[in-house]
Amino acid sequence: MRLRPAIRLALSLALSPITLHAQHVDVWRTNADRSELLTHQRLAKTVAPDAAATTITVDDSKAMQPIEGFGFAMTGGSAQLIHHMSPAARHKLLKELFGTGKDDMGVSYLRLSIGASDMNDHVYTYDDLQPGQTDPDLAHFSLGEDEKDVVPVMKEVLAISPHLHILASPWTAPAWMKTNDAVKGGTLKPEFATTYAAYLVRYLKAMQAHGIPIDAITMQNEPLNPKNTPSLVFEADQEGTFLRDAFGPALKQAGLKTKVVLFDHNCNHPDYPITILKDPKAAQYAAGSGFHLYEGEISALTEVHEAFPDKALYFTEQMVIEEIHDGKQRPVSDPTARVVIGAMRNWSKTVLLWNLAADEHLGPHTDNGGCPVCQGAITIEGDKVSRNIALYTIAHASKFVPAGSTRIASTEDDTTKHESSLSNVAWRRPDGKHVLLVANNTKESKPIKVEAGPNTFSTTITAGETATFLW
């Protein structure tokens, strides 16, 4: 008897002992010298006996924080470089960064500066006046500078990724609102607190009118750092009072649902957001706290989480640049372990790096307080794009862990010693699949065995390698 082709295919599938998805685990690897970059392999779900293997147990029954996304700061300088590319080259780049196709990076979160940051070619706010003038009614407010580069680039990004999350942070208030009448340093004059709150609300509404919804806002980038150009000092008691008495009520009155994130500075001051959150009248307006890791330990996030477990944590900035140590290129596993895995295992909902794009001279940046060493995740020279260590650091998570995923439990070496450990973090995605990110920051290859319920597999992670597993 001859069977029709469709019947033969159905019988062959029915008689197969297990489907391809059940037989294999997909893994993407980046090795220490980057001769392999997100190289895809497929592992059989079998375990090779190895008494020396490190066992990583992934426990789906223990859920931690929900994930909002992974990404970068889209500084004004980044937007300027991208906007000046040819339309075809720009679209190709943005699709690679923000698309979710096979060869795309899946970046799901961006941070914008409210006005200029130190990675702009000049300083501006949305209400700049001549010395001695003031504008308490914000009659001169204008988003004009952002409309040159930031707004058109963000519209193109959102056309590719309409569910992108956006955080916005100011580097300074307009100089006329400040105690030193300057864009660098100084602090907010108390008599302009309600005006500045209205200024921030006006920004949120103006971006919303452009079709750019701001999901979250911090009240000041690096509020304890007066050295950037621009910058503003906002001590904890000042920020708490501003939120409680001016900004929180202004957001409520405007009917805006934008989440307020406290602090937005280094891990050496977990006391800063804790101080504000102890005031229930201020805390009612705060969704959570944001951190950088230029100083302090990443465990500061857990300290805040344990003090206020109902408030979210956000990792909002870290510069990750190329470095040479002992004649060797910095492996992607180093910032992956320290920043991505470290922040995730300490309750952060996001990991954002600084900054998305710079030119071949590490610019543009402001004078007398701009960052002269801030390499971008990509380097843009006209239409030419080079991809740097920060891009692959984020891509090992963003490409595989969409917003709406949940971190789940996994056994771990000491994450505080990222420079000499085999670090990992695991997630469950909305589609039910699981992701495990492993970074080997030791100087030796490490055999591992992964146990995840009925799914068990083994492989070797070479020295300095980063690997993302999906099953």
VOPA-69215 format. One record per residue (C-alpha): x, y, z. Coordinates in steps of 0.02 Angstrom, whole numbers, padded with zeros to 5 digits, always signed. Layout:
KELUM | X | Y | Z
...
END
This chain:
KELUM | +00000 | +00000 | +00000
KELUM | +00067 | +00170 | -00049
KELUM | +00035 | +00315 | +00073
KELUM | +00006 | +00492 | +00018
KELUM | +00152 | +00610 | +00066
KELUM | +00047 | +00703 | +00196
KELUM | +00003 | +00539 | +00284
KELUM | +00184 | +00480 | +00281
KELUM | +00238 | +00646 | +00361
KELUM | +00104 | +00634 | +00496
KELUM | +00155 | +00455 | +00539
KELUM | +00339 | +00499 | +00547
KELUM | +00303 | +00643 | +00668
KELUM | +00189 | +00534 | +00775
KELUM | +00320 | +00396 | +00787
KELUM | +00462 | +00516 | +00831
KELUM | +00510 | +00490 | +01014
KELUM | +00525 | +00678 | +01051
KELUM | +00507 | +00842 | +00958
KELUM | +00654 | +00951 | +00908
KELUM | +00609 | +01083 | +01037
KELUM | +00611 | +00954 | +01176
KELUM | +00774 | +00876 | +01115
KELUM | +00879 | +01033 | +01112
KELUM | +00929 | +01190 | +01204
KELUM | +00982 | +01343 | +01103
KELUM | +01134 | +01441 | +01159
KELUM | +01215 | +01602 | +01097
KELUM | +01399 | +01625 | +01143
KELUM | +01522 | +01770 | +01145
KELUM | +01698 | +01715 | +01185
KELUM | +01837 | +01813 | +01270
KELUM | +01923 | +01877 | +01112
KELUM | +01757 | +01906 | +01022
KELUM | +01802 | +01796 | +00875
KELUM | +01628 | +01727 | +00913
KELUM | +01491 | +01858 | +00940
KELUM | +01319 | +01795 | +00989
KELUM | +01359 | +01636 | +00894
KELUM | +01212 | +01516 | +00894
KELUM | +01231 | +01332 | +00939
KELUM | +01109 | +01194 | +00982
KELUM | +01142 | +01077 | +01129
KELUM | +01063 | +00908 | +01156
KELUM | +00972 | +00886 | +01321
KELUM | +01093 | +00756 | +01383
KELUM | +01216 | +00764 | +01526
KELUM | +01397 | +00715 | +01502
KELUM | +01466 | +00643 | +01665
KELUM | +01590 | +00766 | +01740
KELUM | +01623 | +00765 | +01925
KELUM | +01702 | +00938 | +01913
KELUM | +01549 | +01020 | +01834
KELUM | +01466 | +01166 | +01922
KELUM | +01280 | +01131 | +01942
KELUM | +01162 | +01276 | +01910
KELUM | +00985 | +01238 | +01970
KELUM | +00847 | +01345 | +01894
KELUM | +00689 | +01347 | +01999
KELUM | +00535 | +01405 | +01903
KELUM | +00428 | +01398 | +02061
KELUM | +00519 | +01545 | +02140
KELUM | +00479 | +01708 | +02050
KELUM | +00566 | +01872 | +02089
KELUM | +00546 | +02041 | +02003
KELUM | +00458 | +02073 | +01837
KELUM | +00570 | +02142 | +01700
KELUM | +00537 | +02307 | +01610
KELUM | +00683 | +02304 | +01490
KELUM | +00865 | +02320 | +01440
KELUM | +00945 | +02461 | +01344
KELUM | +01043 | +02622 | +01339
KELUM | +01036 | +02811 | +01356
KELUM | +00984 | +02895 | +01194
KELUM | +01079 | +03054 | +01232
KELUM | +01060 | +03209 | +01125
KELUM | +01230 | +03168 | +01050
KELUM | +01172 | +02991 | +01008
KELUM | +01015 | +03058 | +00925
KELUM | +01115 | +03187 | +00828
KELUM | +01234 | +03057 | +00757
KELUM | +01092 | +02938 | +00711
KELUM | +00984 | +03074 | +00636
KELUM | +01125 | +03132 | +00522
KELUM | +01145 | +02960 | +00443
KELUM | +01068 | +02929 | +00273
KELUM | +00887 | +02869 | +00288
KELUM | +00926 | +02692 | +00229
KELUM | +01077 | +02671 | +00344
KELUM | +00982 | +02744 | +00491
KELUM | +00832 | +02629 | +00469
KELUM | +00945 | +02477 | +00451
KELUM | +01035 | +02522 | +00613
KELUM | +00877 | +02558 | +00711
KELUM | +00798 | +02396 | +00651
KELUM | +00952 | +02300 | +00710
KELUM | +00948 | +02384 | +00880
KELUM | +00762 | +02387 | +00918
KELUM | +00689 | +02251 | +00808
KELUM | +00649 | +02076 | +00869
KELUM | +00698 | +01977 | +00715
KELUM | +00827 | +01838 | +00707
KELUM | +00973 | +01958 | +00684
KELUM | +00908 | +02101 | +00791
KELUM | +00959 | +02152 | +00968
KELUM | +00785 | +02179 | +01043
KELUM | +00830 | +02334 | +01145
KELUM | +00673 | +02369 | +01247
KELUM | +00713 | +02520 | +01357
KELUM | +00789 | +02691 | +01325
KELUM | +00837 | +02835 | +01439
KELUM | +00819 | +03013 | +01375
KELUM | +00890 | +03172 | +01447
KELUM | +00769 | +03313 | +01489
KELUM | +00862 | +03454 | +01403
KELUM | +01046 | +03429 | +01369
KELUM | +01157 | +03301 | +01456
KELUM | +01346 | +03305 | +01461
KELUM | +01341 | +03204 | +01299
KELUM | +01270 | +03347 | +01195
KELUM | +01370 | +03466 | +01086
KELUM | +01299 | +03615 | +01183
KELUM | +01199 | +03648 | +01341
KELUM | +01015 | +03694 | +01333
KELUM | +00856 | +03683 | +01434
KELUM | +00680 | +03715 | +01371
KELUM | +00671 | +03889 | +01447
KELUM | +00839 | +03977 | +01429
KELUM | +00842 | +04165 | +01465
KELUM | +00964 | +04307 | +01473
KELUM | +01050 | +04335 | +01643
KELUM | +00935 | +04422 | +01765
KELUM | +00774 | +04367 | +01679
KELUM | +00647 | +04244 | +01750
KELUM | +00495 | +04157 | +01677
KELUM | +00385 | +04090 | +01818
KELUM | +00240 | +04060 | +01697
KELUM | +00353 | +03963 | +01576
KELUM | +00295 | +04075 | +01433
KELUM | +00457 | +04039 | +01339
KELUM | +00453 | +03850 | +01361
KELUM | +00499 | +03762 | +01198
KELUM | +00550 | +03585 | +01150
KELUM | +00633 | +03657 | +00995
KELUM | +00809 | +03590 | +01027
KELUM | +00744 | +03411 | +01050
KELUM | +00637 | +03428 | +00895
KELUM | +00796 | +03442 | +00790
KELUM | +00862 | +03267 | +00827
KELUM | +00789 | +03177 | +00978
KELUM | +00606 | +03185 | +00929
KELUM | +00625 | +03126 | +00747
KELUM | +00742 | +02984 | +00796
KELUM | +00626 | +02928 | +00937
KELUM | +00477 | +02927 | +00820
KELUM | +00572 | +02812 | +00703
KELUM | +00623 | +02700 | +00848
KELUM | +00444 | +02688 | +00911
KELUM | +00383 | +02643 | +00736
KELUM | +00497 | +02490 | +00750
KELUM | +00466 | +02456 | +00935
KELUM | +00299 | +02533 | +00986
KELUM | +00302 | +02457 | +01160
KELUM | +00475 | +02526 | +01204
KELUM | +00491 | +02588 | +01383
KELUM | +00565 | +02762 | +01407
KELUM | +00643 | +02842 | +01562
KELUM | +00682 | +03029 | +01562
KELUM | +00806 | +03119 | +01675
KELUM | +00853 | +03304 | +01691
KELUM | +01034 | +03357 | +01708
KELUM | +00988 | +03533 | +01764
KELUM | +00845 | +03654 | +01789
KELUM | +00854 | +03816 | +01687
KELUM | +00992 | +03925 | +01759
KELUM | +00872 | +04062 | +01816
KELUM | +00790 | +03936 | +01936
KELUM | +00956 | +03896 | +02021
KELUM | +01054 | +03969 | +02166
KELUM | +01209 | +04001 | +02060
KELUM | +01121 | +04060 | +01900
KELUM | +01226 | +03934 | +01802
KELUM | +01197 | +03769 | +01712
KELUM | +01339 | +03683 | +01809
KELUM | +01319 | +03648 | +01995
KELUM | +01207 | +03749 | +02110
KELUM | +01039 | +03691 | +02174
KELUM | +00857 | +03735 | +02148
KELUM | +00793 | +03895 | +02227
KELUM | +00649 | +03847 | +02343
KELUM | +00539 | +03985 | +02272
KELUM | +00546 | +03900 | +02101
KELUM | +00498 | +03725 | +02159
KELUM | +00321 | +03733 | +02092
KELUM | +00383 | +03815 | +01932
KELUM | +00510 | +03676 | +01905
KELUM | +00377 | +03545 | +01939
KELUM | +00268 | +03628 | +01806
KELUM | +00420 | +03629 | +01689
KELUM | +00442 | +03441 | +01705
KELUM | +00256 | +03411 | +01681
KELUM | +00262 | +03523 | +01526
KELUM | +00403 | +03413 | +01457
KELUM | +00304 | +03253 | +01485
KELUM | +00151 | +03325 | +01399
KELUM | +00253 | +03394 | +01253
KELUM | +00335 | +03226 | +01221
KELUM | +00166 | +03141 | +01236
KELUM | +00098 | +03261 | +01104
KELUM | +00238 | +03202 | +00989
KELUM | +00183 | +03021 | +01016
KELUM | +00330 | +02985 | +01134
KELUM | +00258 | +02922 | +01299
KELUM | +00375 | +02936 | +01448
KELUM | +00350 | +02785 | +01561
KELUM | +00460 | +02844 | +01705
KELUM | +00553 | +02999 | +01761
KELUM | +00692 | +03038 | +01885
KELUM | +00698 | +03210 | +01964
KELUM | +00885 | +03233 | +01941
KELUM | +01027 | +03137 | +01861
KELUM | +01168 | +03108 | +01987
KELUM | +01099 | +03230 | +02116
KELUM | +01258 | +03223 | +02220
KELUM | +01375 | +03265 | +02074
KELUM | +01405 | +03452 | +02037
KELUM | +01548 | +03419 | +01913
KELUM | +01452 | +03380 | +01754
KELUM | +01406 | +03513 | +01629
KELUM | +01258 | +03526 | +01652
KELUM | +01220 | +03473 | +01831
KELUM | +01120 | +03517 | +01987
KELUM | +01141 | +03464 | +02168
KELUM | +00983 | +03392 | +02248
KELUM | +01011 | +03323 | +02424
KELUM | +00893 | +03188 | +02487
KELUM | +00792 | +03306 | +02595
KELUM | +00775 | +03428 | +02448
KELUM | +00719 | +03294 | +02326
KELUM | +00598 | +03223 | +02453
KELUM | +00522 | +03393 | +02487
KELUM | +00511 | +03432 | +02301
KELUM | +00422 | +03268 | +02267
KELUM | +00304 | +03283 | +02416
KELUM | +00254 | +03464 | +02399
KELUM | +00276 | +03508 | +02214
KELUM | +00310 | +03373 | +02085
KELUM | +00201 | +03233 | +02151
KELUM | +00047 | +03346 | +02166
KELUM | +00083 | +03422 | +01995
KELUM | +00088 | +03250 | +01913
KELUM | -00074 | +03202 | +01998
KELUM | -00161 | +03362 | +01948
KELUM | -00103 | +03338 | +01767
KELUM | -00174 | +03161 | +01766
KELUM | -00007 | +03087 | +01713
KELUM | +00035 | +02906 | +01756
KELUM | +00223 | +02927 | +01732
KELUM | +00316 | +02831 | +01867
KELUM | +00434 | +02932 | +01979
KELUM | +00604 | +02852 | +02013
KELUM | +00706 | +02922 | +02157
KELUM | +00892 | +02960 | +02169
KELUM | +00971 | +02904 | +02001
KELUM | +01149 | +02898 | +02069
KELUM | +01281 | +02782 | +02140
KELUM | +01266 | +02626 | +02247
KELUM | +01367 | +02703 | +02389
KELUM | +01213 | +02798 | +02449
KELUM | +01066 | +02680 | +02476
KELUM | +01022 | +02796 | +02621
KELUM | +00968 | +02930 | +02496
KELUM | +00810 | +02844 | +02430
KELUM | +00778 | +02761 | +02598
KELUM | +00771 | +02934 | +02679
KELUM | +00637 | +02991 | +02556
KELUM | +00538 | +02829 | +02565
KELUM | +00526 | +02846 | +02755
KELUM | +00413 | +02996 | +02726
KELUM | +00244 | +02919 | +02677
KELUM | +00183 | +03083 | +02603
KELUM | +00330 | +03084 | +02481
KELUM | +00335 | +02895 | +02458
KELUM | +00157 | +02891 | +02393
KELUM | +00219 | +02971 | +02232
KELUM | +00375 | +02862 | +02211
KELUM | +00373 | +02701 | +02109
KELUM | +00550 | +02656 | +02158
KELUM | +00734 | +02704 | +02157
KELUM | +00870 | +02713 | +02023
KELUM | +01054 | +02671 | +02037
KELUM | +01221 | +02685 | +01947
KELUM | +01377 | +02584 | +01991
KELUM | +01525 | +02701 | +01976
KELUM | +01543 | +02691 | +02166
KELUM | +01479 | +02571 | +02298
KELUM | +01419 | +02390 | +02284
KELUM | +01273 | +02326 | +02182
KELUM | +01204 | +02246 | +02340
KELUM | +01143 | +02421 | +02388
KELUM | +00990 | +02384 | +02280
KELUM | +00946 | +02236 | +02391
KELUM | +00969 | +02346 | +02545
KELUM | +00835 | +02464 | +02478
KELUM | +00726 | +02317 | +02424
KELUM | +00730 | +02242 | +02597
KELUM | +00686 | +02409 | +02677
KELUM | +00542 | +02442 | +02555
KELUM | +00499 | +02282 | +02461
KELUM | +00344 | +02361 | +02383
KELUM | +00451 | +02489 | +02289
KELUM | +00538 | +02446 | +02125
KELUM | +00724 | +02455 | +02085
KELUM | +00794 | +02522 | +01922
KELUM | +00973 | +02512 | +01861
KELUM | +00980 | +02672 | +01760
KELUM | +01161 | +02701 | +01705
KELUM | +01334 | +02627 | +01688
KELUM | +01471 | +02669 | +01565
KELUM | +01544 | +02510 | +01488
KELUM | +01693 | +02543 | +01374
KELUM | +01833 | +02448 | +01291
KELUM | +01984 | +02419 | +01402
KELUM | +02149 | +02326 | +01383
KELUM | +02218 | +02228 | +01531
KELUM | +02382 | +02132 | +01521
KELUM | +02379 | +02155 | +01334
KELUM | +02206 | +02075 | +01319
KELUM | +02040 | +02149 | +01268
KELUM | +01910 | +02164 | +01405
KELUM | +01791 | +02016 | +01389
KELUM | +01603 | +02044 | +01378
KELUM | +01587 | +01928 | +01528
KELUM | +01658 | +02063 | +01643
KELUM | +01518 | +02195 | +01628
KELUM | +01390 | +02058 | +01599
KELUM | +01429 | +01983 | +01770
KELUM | +01457 | +02146 | +01863
KELUM | +01315 | +02250 | +01791
KELUM | +01183 | +02144 | +01705
KELUM | +01186 | +01991 | +01817
KELUM | +01229 | +02094 | +01971
KELUM | +01084 | +02215 | +01949
KELUM | +00960 | +02077 | +01905
KELUM | +01007 | +01971 | +02055
KELUM | +00984 | +02125 | +02164
KELUM | +00803 | +02156 | +02113
KELUM | +00820 | +02281 | +01971
KELUM | +00685 | +02284 | +01838
KELUM | +00801 | +02363 | +01710
KELUM | +00982 | +02374 | +01654
KELUM | +01025 | +02532 | +01557
KELUM | +01202 | +02572 | +01499
KELUM | +01282 | +02739 | +01453
KELUM | +01274 | +02785 | +01312
KELUM | +01202 | +02720 | +01147
KELUM | +01311 | +02808 | +01018
KELUM | +01466 | +02917 | +01006
KELUM | +01578 | +02967 | +00862
KELUM | +01757 | +02911 | +00832
KELUM | +01818 | +03051 | +00946
KELUM | +01705 | +02996 | +01090
KELUM | +01591 | +03144 | +01064
KELUM | +01494 | +03249 | +01051
KELUM | +01503 | +03310 | +01230
KELUM | +01492 | +03476 | +01321
KELUM | +01644 | +03578 | +01372
KELUM | +01710 | +03593 | +01551
KELUM | +01614 | +03447 | +01622
KELUM | +01567 | +03337 | +01475
KELUM | +01630 | +03159 | +01466
KELUM | +01788 | +03142 | +01358
KELUM | +01800 | +02952 | +01379
KELUM | +01618 | +02899 | +01353
KELUM | +01626 | +02776 | +01211
KELUM | +01458 | +02727 | +01141
KELUM | +01386 | +02553 | +01127
KELUM | +01407 | +02592 | +00943
KELUM | +01528 | +02711 | +00857
KELUM | +01454 | +02810 | +00712
KELUM | +01561 | +02890 | +00576
KELUM | +01438 | +02953 | +00446
KELUM | +01350 | +02794 | +00391
KELUM | +01486 | +02680 | +00458
KELUM | +01441 | +02589 | +00619
KELUM | +01560 | +02496 | +00736
KELUM | +01490 | +02388 | +00875
KELUM | +01573 | +02394 | +01045
KELUM | +01575 | +02297 | +01208
KELUM | +01423 | +02383 | +01284
KELUM | +01312 | +02328 | +01140
KELUM | +01349 | +02144 | +01165
KELUM | +01336 | +02162 | +01354
KELUM | +01155 | +02217 | +01336
KELUM | +01114 | +02107 | +01186
KELUM | +01149 | +01947 | +01283
KELUM | +00995 | +01993 | +01386
KELUM | +00888 | +02108 | +01277
KELUM | +00885 | +01989 | +01128
KELUM | +00811 | +01849 | +01232
KELUM | +00722 | +01928 | +01382
KELUM | +00575 | +02039 | +01329
KELUM | +00483 | +02157 | +01443
KELUM | +00355 | +02060 | +01544
KELUM | +00477 | +01921 | +01585
KELUM | +00508 | +01873 | +01767
KELUM | +00671 | +01833 | +01853
KELUM | +00667 | +01661 | +01931
KELUM | +00782 | +01578 | +02057
KELUM | +00948 | +01502 | +02007
KELUM | +01095 | +01445 | +02111
KELUM | +01241 | +01563 | +02105
KELUM | +01423 | +01586 | +02154
KELUM | +01469 | +01743 | +02252
KELUM | +01410 | +01884 | +02137
KELUM | +01506 | +02014 | +02235
KELUM | +01666 | +01937 | +02166
KELUM | +01618 | +01950 | +01983
KELUM | +01798 | +01961 | +01928
KELUM | +01831 | +01781 | +01978
KELUM | +01664 | +01693 | +01972
KELUM | +01544 | +01595 | +01864
KELUM | +01392 | +01708 | +01875
KELUM | +01216 | +01677 | +01813
KELUM | +01037 | +01739 | +01814
KELUM | +00878 | +01658 | +01747
KELUM | +00710 | +01719 | +01683
KELUM | +00542 | +01650 | +01627
KELUM | +00473 | +01738 | +01473
KELUM | +00290 | +01779 | +01438
KELUM | +00288 | +01640 | +01306
KELUM | +00337 | +01513 | +01441
KELUM | +00515 | +01488 | +01380
KELUM | +00662 | +01502 | +01498
KELUM | +00824 | +01600 | +01482
KELUM | +00986 | +01575 | +01578
KELUM | +01130 | +01700 | +01562
KELUM | +01301 | +01638 | +01617
KELUM | +01464 | +01737 | +01624
KELUM | +01629 | +01650 | +01660
KELUM | +01744 | +01779 | +01739
KELUM | +01875 | +01652 | +01790
KELUM | +02036 | +01615 | +01697
KELUM | +01986 | +01434 | +01664
KELUM | +01855 | +01342 | +01563
KELUM | +01712 | +01286 | +01673
KELUM | +01603 | +01133 | +01639
KELUM | +01424 | +01164 | +01696
KELUM | +01269 | +01059 | +01720
KELUM | +01102 | +01148 | +01715
KELUM | +00954 | +01070 | +01805
KELUM | +00786 | +01152 | +01768
KELUM | +00646 | +01033 | +01814
KELUM | +00636 | +00901 | +01677
KELUM | +00763 | +00997 | +01572
KELUM | +00943 | +00950 | +01608
KELUM | +01092 | +00988 | +01498
KELUM | +01279 | +01014 | +01510
KELUM | +01414 | +01110 | +01419
KELUM | +01577 | +01202 | +01449
KELUM | +01593 | +01390 | +01468
KELUM | +01767 | +01445 | +01417
KELUM | +01867 | +01575 | +01513
KELUM | +01795 | +01749 | +01483
KELUM | +01644 | +01681 | +01389
KELUM | +01464 | +01744 | +01401
KELUM | +01326 | +01624 | +01354
KELUM | +01136 | +01642 | +01345
KELUM | +01033 | +01481 | +01348
KELUM | +00852 | +01470 | +01288
KELUM | +00735 | +01322 | +01308
END
